[in-house]
Amino acid sequence: MVDVMNKQSSYQKDQLENNIYDYIIIGAGYGGLSAAALLAREGYKTLLLESHIAIGGCASFYKRKGILFDVGATTFSGVLPHQPLGRLFKELDIQPNLKKVDPGMIIKLGEKEIFRYADKITWIAENERVFHLPGLTEFWKELYSLEQKSWDLTSSNYMLPPQNLSDLLKLAKLSNIKALPLATKLFQPISKMLAKYNLHQSTEFSRFLREQLLITSQNDIEDTPILPAALGLTYPSETYYPYGGMHMPGELIKNKYLEYDGILKFKAKVEQIEKTDFGYKLTTAKGEQFNTRGVVSNIPVWNLTNITSGNLQKYFNEISNKFTFSWGAITLNFAVKSDVSLPSLYYQIHIEDKIPFVNSDAFFVSFSAEDDRERSPEGVRAVTISLHTKVENWLDLEKTEYERRKNIVTNGIIKEFDRAFPQYSGEEKSFLMTGTPKTFEFFTGRHNGFVGGIPHSVKQNLLSMPSNKTPFNHFYLTGDTAFPGQGTPAVVLGALNTIKRIISN
Ligand SMILES: Cc1cc2nc3c(=O)[nH]c(=O)nc-3n(C[C@H](O)[C@H](O)[C@H](O)COP(=O)(O)OP(=O)(O)OC[C@H]3O[C@@H](n4cnc5c(N)ncnc54)[C@H](O)[C@@H]3O)c2cc1C
């Protein structure tokens, strides 16, 4: 009898071992896709579970009658060879169809316009043309130098932020010791650098920086540390448009993942993660169960509190209680007839008449490229507008109140859009759709519809962000609520670092 039982349990063990994944990745946003493809390339047996029917998450898409709309993110940056997306494309040997947009962005500040030219010297001269302030050249030069050093530091140190002695020892190398003074820039706000160059007294320049920082670092001048501010303020000059939509490079990453024998399941919402003797057991909303030795979670940390238990849940509760704030987004999508060519595809518009229920004084407008036939027919442009809002403006409302607010916001934004682009003011805005935090919560499952990750802040700086490595065996975090934060370059960097950590273990 004992023999039979032993045989049975060793049979069950074999069965289990055969069905067990090395890693399950939760969520096919840019962070999860990158982590999955990099792991599969290393030969790990991987399963990627995505609750939606398409990849991309906040950088996903939908179609209406031959027009493809981006749902949130619209621009790529960080694609140069030493930057995260450039490194990922090289590692996976993929060549996404990206067009460099120059000027990378045009900012409309009332009557004035400022062009974010890609060439640094031209961009600095443009600053002087618009703001006429002594100190501007030195200010931008220092930002560019800090930007370069930040990329060098983050790409050569995958164990940031350090979690234990072994991480600290790996960080103790000459190049890092030389870079130590940089760390002070994590504890000082960018307003300090403005004062150093005597730029803080210009309300016009301060407003320009404030709006640029909000869309890049998700915070303001007084609380964004100098280092993330340097990355956030320099990147809008180096902007790339993805042909076919923001999800297209993601499709190439997905295809590579499948080529490397990775398994992907759509409509697979993870509803439970349990610790087991061999690793973890994941259960989906459909009741499917998967066993794995390791997990890479690419969903926001707040979401993990509801699907874990015991020590895991305690850990994610602690993180969630520490980082309680994130922005929500309002998005508007529509198509316009357009036979004029535009000087850029990306614009930031400073709002003149305050719009209720939103919390930024500017909005971001992206147009599909004139020659992008995957996005729209000839003579038509797909337009995406986004701006910041606090989620409490949108959650727990009666349906009529929710619709009322949505109408007010939609009309306010269209009025400002027509003012900024008079050539489209008489044109019909077809397929007009407004998204709110409720929409993001519904389609991406993100807790409260929080998007844009955890804002960079002096009080809770980069090194205190949730680490990619958790205290639990083979349980890792990627995505925009883990180090180093939000935006496609950052979540890809998080994935590159995490997989290096896994491989080097
Ligand atoms: C309006 C807006 C504009 C932006 N503009 C830009 C921009 O121009 N450029 C830029 O670089 N960045 C931009 N960003 C930020 C960028 O989109 C995000 O930081 C990035 O896409 C986040 O990727 P992620 O992989 O961390 O998460 P997500 O994209 O949120 O992916 C998470 C995935 O997990 C899935 N999921 C959730 N719960 C579960 C579950 N329980 N089980 C299985 N799957 C689950 C979701 O469906 C989703 O696909 C913008 C964001 C917004 C909202």
The ligand as an ORCA input file, in Angstrom:
! r2SCAN-3c Opt
* xyz 0 1
  C      -3.134     59.040    -21.132
  C      -1.737     58.487    -21.049
  C      -0.748     58.976    -21.889
  C       0.541     58.476    -21.827
  N       1.469     58.909    -22.717
  C       2.667     58.299    -22.785
  C       3.533     58.550    -23.873
  O       3.211     59.312    -24.785
  N       4.730     57.897    -23.895
  C       5.084     56.991    -22.925
  O       6.174     56.400    -23.001
  N       4.255     56.715    -21.886
  C       3.059     57.328    -21.810
  N       2.175     56.999    -20.825
  C       2.587     56.073    -19.767
  C       2.654     54.646    -20.300
  O       1.530     54.368    -21.080
  C       2.702     53.665    -19.151
  O       3.639     54.066    -18.158
  C       3.085     52.282    -19.623
  O       2.419     51.949    -20.817
  C       2.716     51.313    -18.517
  O       3.036     50.017    -18.913
  P       2.916     48.831    -17.896
  O       3.431     47.639    -18.591
  O       3.522     49.186    -16.600
  O       1.357     48.687    -17.508
  P       0.018     48.643    -18.331
  O       0.185     49.235    -19.663
  O      -1.052     49.183    -17.450
  O      -0.226     47.085    -18.515
  C      -0.792     46.282    -17.526
  C      -1.493     45.125    -18.230
  O      -1.949     44.204    -17.238
  C      -3.256     43.739    -17.574
  N      -3.865     43.294    -16.309
  C      -4.323     44.061    -15.301
  N      -4.757     43.280    -14.277
  C      -4.560     41.990    -14.667
  C      -4.773     40.724    -14.045
  N      -5.291     40.634    -12.808
  N      -4.461     39.601    -14.740
  C      -3.926     39.670    -15.988
  N      -3.700     40.854    -16.624
  C      -3.989     41.992    -15.965
  C      -3.909     44.943    -18.213
  O      -4.983     44.564    -19.043
  C      -2.736     45.553    -18.998
  O      -2.662     45.038    -20.301
  C       0.866     57.483    -20.871
  C      -0.121     56.975    -20.015
  C      -1.410     57.465    -20.119
  C      -2.464     56.886    -19.224
*
